[in-house]
Amino acid sequence: MPRSVNSVASRARRKKVMKQAKGYFGRRKNVWTVAKNAVEKAMSYSYRDRRAKKRNFRSLWITRINAGARQHGMSYSQFMGKLKANDIELNRKVLADLAMNHPEAFEAIVNKVK
């Protein structure tokens, strides 16, 4: 019995990867072996960085809250500790937005916890 090769599925698989490699530079966009490696690497980076993005944003929010709190003579850790003690349940994302875009509202929160 002759060997059966499913070229329809193989071509579809390759086409899918080549479509994902669209826009890459040089041979990465049109040579199958290079494009396959580039797409695989890109997928692993995207998986990793979907998690890293959450960490990066949290650290950005903390930096902004710290800067806002220090303008009112408080450190970040003191500020967050007093927020918890006063049962003010605002998350870091909201606090950072207030510190950046609505300083008067942030000042009101700082004065409330002092």
C-alpha positions as MATLAB code, in Angstrom:
seq = 'MPRSVNSVASRARRKKVMKQAKGYFGRRKNVWTVAKNAVEKAMSYSYRDRRAKKRNFRSLWITRINAGARQHGMSYSQFMGKLKANDIELNRKVLADLAMNHPEAFEAIVNKVK';
ca = [
       0.000    0.000    0.000;
       1.451    3.410   -0.951;
       2.270    5.995    1.678;
      -0.529    8.483    2.198;
       0.458   12.092    2.838;
      -2.201   14.632    3.772;
      -0.850   17.554    1.801;
      -4.076   19.542    2.240;
      -3.622   19.659    6.024;
       0.130   20.279    5.716;
      -0.397   23.230    3.387;
      -3.133   24.636    5.653;
      -0.794   24.406    8.645;
       1.990   26.176    6.771;
      -0.376   28.814    5.431;
      -1.566   29.554    8.969;
       1.999   30.088   10.196;
       2.949   32.189    7.153;
      -0.100   34.371    7.771;
       1.029   34.891   11.373;
       4.513   35.856   10.123;
       3.102   38.581    7.883;
       4.855   41.877    8.524;
       8.085   40.328    9.798;
      11.400   41.545    8.341;
      13.462   39.742    5.729;
      13.255   35.968    5.354;
      11.193   35.672    8.509;
       8.082   36.566    6.485;
       8.460   34.289    3.444;
      10.759   31.331    4.187;
       8.885   28.516    5.921;
      11.614   27.267    8.293;
      12.658   30.764    9.369;
       9.043   31.968    9.676;
       8.071   28.910   11.748;
      10.851   29.619   14.261;
      10.046   33.334   14.374;
       6.342   32.720   14.972;
       7.064   30.115   17.659;
       9.401   32.545   19.461;
       6.847   35.346   19.141;
       4.141   33.134   20.624;
       6.311   32.261   23.630;
       7.111   35.956   24.164;
       3.433   36.902   23.945;
       2.460   34.202   26.466;
       5.209   35.308   28.880;
       4.486   39.005   28.482;
       0.751   38.715   29.045;
       1.755   37.827   32.609;
       4.638   40.314   32.820;
       2.304   43.143   31.760;
       0.298   42.746   34.961;
       3.471   43.033   37.061;
       4.673   46.056   35.088;
       1.403   47.927   35.525;
       1.283   47.192   39.244;
       4.798   48.606   39.714;
       3.860   51.680   37.645;
       0.785   52.275   39.817;
       2.852   51.904   42.994;
       5.404   54.427   41.677;
       2.653   56.951   40.892;
       0.927   56.493   44.253;
       4.268   56.869   46.024;
       5.001   60.117   44.160;
       1.540   61.467   45.013;
       1.783   60.444   48.663;
       5.239   61.982   49.077;
       3.917   65.346   47.873;
       1.760   65.274   50.990;
       4.537   64.157   53.342;
       3.841   60.432   53.431;
       5.604   57.372   52.103;
       3.812   54.774   49.991;
       3.849   52.133   52.724;
       2.508   54.526   55.373;
      -0.218   55.662   52.995;
      -1.322   52.129   52.075;
      -1.223   51.047   55.727;
      -3.465   53.937   56.762;
      -5.836   53.236   53.862;
      -6.291   49.675   55.123;
      -6.679   50.868   58.727;
      -9.416   53.319   57.682;
     -11.211   50.675   55.575;
     -10.848   52.626   52.339;
     -11.000   49.986   49.629;
      -9.576   51.670   46.549;
      -7.274   49.570   44.426;
      -3.871   50.717   43.202;
      -5.113   51.324   39.660;
      -7.726   53.835   40.835;
      -5.372   55.470   43.336;
      -2.687   55.912   40.670;
      -5.219   57.467   38.298;
      -6.348   59.877   41.015;
      -2.743   60.778   41.882;
      -1.937   61.530   38.224;
      -5.117   63.065   36.815;
      -7.113   64.305   39.826;
      -4.610   65.554   42.430;
      -7.299   67.376   44.449;
      -9.266   64.131   44.890;
      -6.069   62.288   45.853;
      -5.259   65.034   48.356;
      -8.709   64.589   49.904;
      -8.003   60.879   50.393;
      -4.602   61.623   51.934;
      -6.160   64.158   54.333;
      -8.855   61.655   55.304;
      -6.321   58.987   56.285;
      -3.898   61.311   58.096;
];
